[in-house]
Amino acid sequence: MRQAVSIVLGALSGAFVITATPPLGPPSVHAQTNWREVRSLKMGRFRTRIDVSTARTVRLFSQLDTSRLTGPDLSADTVKAWQRLLFSELDKPTRREYMLGNAILVQPFAADSATIGYLLTVADTSGKSRQVVTDIGGMEEFLDMLAKGAAAATTLTDAELARLGPVEEKPIALAKHVNFVYPRTAKLAGQSGSAVVQFVVDTLGRAKPETITCTQATFKDFADAAMAVVKTMEFHPATLEGHKVEQLVQYPIDFKLNAVLPVKPFEVPTRRGRR
């Protein structure tokens, strides 16, 4: 599986600056925007991260080799709406282009007869841009990064946004032991197998039913059993600076007697067939 690599860069220092003034006048204080890193992502030579500001806006900072781009400020609501639209249409795009202001452009294309690829373009405030080609797994991780940025902008307090350094993030964790029903037909036949289920864990620690999908399974019986057990699972929700937020996860299940079911933060594996 491709692992997200943290790109930790120094945050802008200082919440306020005092400007020079004439001797007889009082000093004037001007607010200065503070930016905090929320999450970062690496796609080969392309790296990007999303930052949140004290003004509750977000922006992308991207790097391709030695070329660096700082994107324009974006409102959290705009990012969230765009992210949800594109995520819902990843398997079956309805548009040639998905544009988020002058900052991000996603163009789906047919990589082959059964696979969709994506051309991702990011731009800075002066109009310079860089591109990277990725698969559906890479887009899922990119969109999850955007969702975390939007969540930080709407969830963190003013004091938390004014702090220096990256936002503290904790992934979900399984709240209690999981029991699952081994598919009867497979058990009688002595078959083992596996499935990978993708879903969003909400702030109450439960999988949102409309987001549950099986992205990979050895047999259909294993896919059905895996999705059924996910509906009963309970988690400790993910957090940003201690605030509960939704988290996109992929949950792998090995169907073997006495199997241990791991829970992982959202990780994008090498592209597989989707159900």
N, C-alpha and C positions, 0 to 999 in steps of 0.2 A: 504494500500500500504506500501511496505517496504521503509523506508526512509534511504537515505545515511547519515551516521554519520561521521562528520569531526573528523579526528584524527590529531590534530595539535601538532607536535613535534618541538623542537627547531632546527633551521637550523644551519649548520656548520658556525662558526664565522670566519671572517677574509678573505680577498681576497688575501693577500700576507703575507709571513713570511720572516724575514731576518735571515739567518743562521750565526753561529759564524765563524769568519775568522781569519787568522793570522794577527798580528798587522800591517804589512807593506802592505797588500793587500787591495783592495777596497772591501766593503761588497757585497756579491752576493745575488740577489733577485730571489726567486723561486715562480712561480705561484702555488697557491693552489686552488683546485676545490671547488667552492661554490655550494651547492645544495639547491633548493627551492621546497617546496611542491606545487604540482599543484592541485591534487584532491585525495580524500580518499573514501574508501568504506568499509562497514561492512556487512559480511554474517554470522550471528550468532556469534560464538566465533572467527571467522576468520576475521581479519582486514588487509587491505592492502592500500597502497597509492602509487602514482607515483610522482617521483621527477625529476626535470630538472636541468642540470648542466651548468656552464659557458662554458664547452666544447661542449654544444649543444647535449649532450647525455641524455638519461633517464634511470631510474632504478626503480625497485619495492622494497619497504620496506614492509614486511609482518609480521604479528604476529598471532599466534594461542596460546591462553592462555598466558603462560609466555615465549614461544619459539619465538624468533625473527630472521628473515632472511633478509639480504640485498642482493639483486640480482646484477648481473653483469651489467656493462654499456651497453646500447643498442643504436644503431643509430636511429634517428628519422625516416628516410626513411624506414628502415627495420621494425620498429614497425608499421608504417602506412600501409605498404603493407600487412603485416601479419594480422593486424586488419581488413582491408577491405576484405581480402579473407575469413576469418572465419565468419565475420558478414554476408557476402553474402550467406554463406552456412549453417547458423544456423538451418534453417527449414529442409534442406535436405543435411546432411553432405555427402561429397564424399570421406572422408578419415577416417581412424581409429584414427589417431593422427594428431594434429596440433601443431608443435613444433616451438617455437621462441628461437633460439639459445640454450643456456643452462639455460635459465631463466624461461620459461613458457611452460607447456605442457597441451593441452586440448584434452580429449578423450571423444567423444560422445558415449552414450549407450542408449539402449531402456529401458526406465523406465517402460513402459507398452506398450500395443498394439498401442497406439495413442500418446504417449508422449516421447520426447527425453530428457534425462538427460545428465549432463556434469560433468566429473571428472576433476577438475582444480588442477594442480600441479605447485607450484612455488619453485624455488631453489635459493640457495645463491652461492657465489663465491667459497665456499669450497665443494660444492656438496650436502650439506644437503637440504632436501626438506620437504614440508608440503602439504597436500591435503585437498580439500573441494569439496563436491558434491553440485551442484546447478542446477537450471532449466534454461530454455531459457531466462527468464527475468533477472536472475542474470548474465548470460553471456552477455546480451545486455548492462547492466550497467557496467560490468567489461571492455568490449571493448570500451565503450564510455569514460571511465576513461583513457584508453591507448591512445585514439585519442586525448584527451585533452593534455596529456603529449607530444605527438609528435608535436601537434600544437604549444605548448609553446616553444619547442626546435627550431622550424623553424621560429617563428614569433617574439619572444621577442628580444629586442636589447641587445647588450653586457652589457650595463649599467644596464638594467633591470634584466638580469640574475645574475649580481653580487650583487644585493640587498639581504638583509636578510629577512627572514620571508616568509610565503606562498604567492603564486602568487594571485593577486586580480582577482577574476572571477565574472562576472555578467551574469546571464542567459538571454535568449531572453525575449522580452516583445512585446505585441501586439501593432502595430503602429496606427491602426485605427479601428473603429467599423466594425463589421462583419455582413453582411446580408446573410442569407442562405434560400434556397428554401425547404419548408417542403414537404416531399414526398406526392404527390397528393392522392394516394390510401390510405395511412395511415391517411391522414387528413380527407378524406371523411368517413373513418371507425371510426374516433374518437380515433385512436390509438396513444399513446405516446411511446417513446422508447429512446434508446441511442446508441452511437457508440464511439469507441476509435480509433483514427487514429495516426499512428506513421510515422514520416518523419524527414528529416534533413533540417534545415533552413540554407541556405547558407549565405555568408558574405554580400549579397545584401538584405537580409531580406525576401527572398522568399523560399517556399518549393521546394526542388529538386524533379521534377516529378518522377524520377525513384526510389525514396526512399519511396513514399507514399504507405502505406499499412493499411488496416483496421484490427486491432488485435482483435476486439470484436464488435458485433452489435446485437441488439435485432432482427432485420429483415434485409434482404438484401437491401431493399429500403433505410433504414437508413444508411447502410454502403456506398451505392453509393452516397447518398446526402452528407454525411460527407466528403468523399474523393473529391467530386466536389468543396465544399466550401474551402477546404484547398488549392486548386490550385489558389484561388483568394486572399488569405490572405497576408497581409504585416506585417512584424515584424521589431523591432529594433534588430539587430543581437546580439548574445552573444559576450562577450569580455574577453580577458585575458590581464591585465595591459593596458586596453584601446584599444587593437588591436582587430578588428573584426575576429571572428572565426566561423566555422560551429558548429551547436548544434543539437544533436539528442533530439527530444521531443516526448511526447505522449500527444495528445490533446483530451480530453473527451468532447463530445457534447451530451446534453440532448435535445431531440426533444419535446419541449413543446412550446406553444405560448409565445412569449416574453421571451424566454430562454436567460440566460446569459451564454456566452461561455467563460470558463476560459482558460487561457494559463498557463501551468506549466513547470518548468524545467524538464528534463528527470527524470521520476520516474518509478520504476518497480513495478507493482502491483503483487498481488498473481497470480500465473500462471493461465492463462485462455486459452481457445481454440483459435487458430489463424486461420484466414481465408486464 
